[in-house]
Amino acid sequence: MSDKLRIFTDENFESEVLRSKEPVLVDFWATWCPPCRMIAPFVDEAAEEFAGRARVGKLDVDQNPAVADRYGITGIPTLLVFKDGQVVEQRVGALPKAEILRLLEAHATAMA
């Protein structure tokens, strides 16, 4: 796992995601979910590629049910992109790496 990939929880979600100055990609997942494991390396690589332009992290829905319930997560993997505390994009299901990167690129902060 990349050192750039963040782990989001019910406890840190507001400070790490909702109050973030940069866009945030949240991967809602669970350990028992094969499609979640399939896209995990792509999410990890996205965290590396977008370091300094966007935050990328994972939220285990089994261990953090409050946030998953709040956003109506019923299928996983679900990827949400947050900007200024609001959901601006949502995708459900296993996505190819190119689609995950495109999601982030559409909202990532330009490098100075």
NUTOR-153588 format. One record per residue (C-alpha): x negated, y negated, z negated; residue in three letters. Coordinates in Angstrom, 1 decimal, padded with zeros to 4 digits. Layout:
residues N
REC     px     py     pz residuo
REC      X      Y      Z     ala
...
end
This chain:
residues 112
REC     px     py     pz residuo
REC  000.0  000.0  000.0     met
REC -001.3 -003.4  001.0     ser
REC -002.2 -005.8 -001.8     asp
REC -000.1 -008.4  000.1     lys
REC  003.0 -006.4 -000.3     leu
REC  005.1 -007.5 -003.2     arg
REC  007.4 -005.4 -005.5     ile
REC  010.7 -007.2 -006.1     phe
REC  012.9 -006.3 -009.1     thr
REC  016.1 -007.4 -010.7     asp
REC  013.9 -009.4 -013.1     glu
REC  011.7 -011.2 -010.7     asn
REC  014.0 -011.6 -007.7     phe
REC  015.1 -015.2 -008.4     glu
REC  011.5 -016.5 -008.8     ser
REC  009.9 -014.4 -006.1     glu
REC  012.6 -014.5 -003.4     val
REC  015.3 -017.1 -004.0     leu
REC  012.9 -019.9 -005.2     arg
REC  010.1 -019.1 -002.6     ser
REC  009.0 -022.0 -000.5     lys
REC  008.2 -019.6  002.3     glu
REC  010.5 -017.1  004.1     pro
REC  010.8 -013.7  002.4     val
REC  011.5 -010.3  003.9     leu
REC  013.0 -007.8  001.4     val
REC  013.0 -004.1  002.2     asp
REC  015.8 -002.5  000.2     phe
REC  014.8  001.2 -000.1     trp
REC  014.7  004.3 -002.3     ala
REC  012.1  007.1 -002.8     thr
REC  014.5  009.8 -001.6     trp
REC  015.3  008.0  001.7     cys
REC  013.4  009.5  004.7     pro
REC  014.1  006.5  007.1     pro
REC  012.8  004.2  004.3     cys
REC  009.5  006.1  004.1     arg
REC  009.3  006.0  007.9     met
REC  009.3  002.2  008.1     ile
REC  007.2  001.7  004.9     ala
REC  003.9  001.5  006.9     pro
REC  005.5 -001.1  009.2     phe
REC  006.6 -003.2  006.2     val
REC  003.2 -002.9  004.7     asp
REC  001.5 -004.1  008.0     glu
REC  004.0 -007.0  008.2     ala
REC  002.9 -008.1  004.7     ala
REC -000.7 -008.2  006.0     glu
REC  000.1 -009.9  009.3     glu
REC  002.2 -012.7  007.7     phe
REC  000.2 -013.3  004.6     ala
REC  000.3 -017.1  004.0     gly
REC  003.3 -017.6  006.3     arg
REC  005.9 -015.4  004.6     ala
REC  006.4 -013.1  001.7     arg
REC  007.1 -009.4  002.3     val
REC  008.2 -007.0 -000.4     gly
REC  010.2 -004.0 -001.4     lys
REC  013.1 -003.5 -003.8     leu
REC  013.9  000.0 -005.0     asp
REC  017.7  000.1 -005.1     val
REC  017.9  002.9 -007.6     asp
REC  015.7  001.0 -010.1     gln
REC  017.1 -002.5 -009.4     asn
REC  020.9 -002.0 -008.9     pro
REC  021.9 -005.6 -009.8     ala
REC  020.2 -007.2 -006.8     val
REC  021.3 -004.4 -004.4     ala
REC  024.9 -004.9 -005.7     asp
REC  024.7 -008.7 -005.4     arg
REC  023.9 -008.4 -001.7     tyr
REC  026.3 -005.5 -000.9     gly
REC  023.6 -003.1  000.0     ile
REC  025.4  000.2  000.9     thr
REC  023.0  001.7  003.4     gly
REC  019.2  001.9  003.3     ile
REC  016.8  000.9  004.6     pro
REC  018.2 -002.6  004.7     thr
REC  016.0 -005.6  005.6     leu
REC  017.1 -009.0  004.5     leu
REC  015.2 -012.2  005.5     val
REC  015.7 -015.1  003.0     phe
REC  014.9 -018.7  003.7     lys
REC  015.6 -021.4  001.1     asp
REC  017.3 -018.8 -001.1     gly
REC  019.8 -017.8  001.6     gln
REC  020.0 -014.7  003.7     val
REC  019.3 -015.7  007.3     val
REC  018.9 -012.3  008.9     glu
REC  020.0 -008.7  008.0     gln
REC  019.2 -005.4  009.7     arg
REC  020.3 -001.9  008.5     val
REC  018.4  001.2  009.5     gly
REC  015.0  002.3  010.5     ala
REC  013.5 -000.4  012.8     leu
REC  010.5 -000.1  015.0     pro
REC  007.5 -002.2  013.9     lys
REC  007.9 -004.7  016.8     ala
REC  011.5 -005.5  015.6     glu
REC  010.3 -006.0  012.0     ile
REC  007.6 -008.3  013.1     leu
REC  010.1 -010.2  015.4     arg
REC  012.4 -010.7  012.4     leu
REC  009.6 -012.3  010.5     leu
REC  008.2 -014.3  013.4     glu
REC  011.6 -016.0  013.9     ala
REC  011.4 -017.5  010.4     his
REC  007.8 -017.5  009.3     ala
REC  006.1 -020.8  008.3     thr
REC  003.7 -022.1  011.0     ala
REC  000.1 -021.9  010.0     met
REC -001.4 -025.3  009.3     ala
end
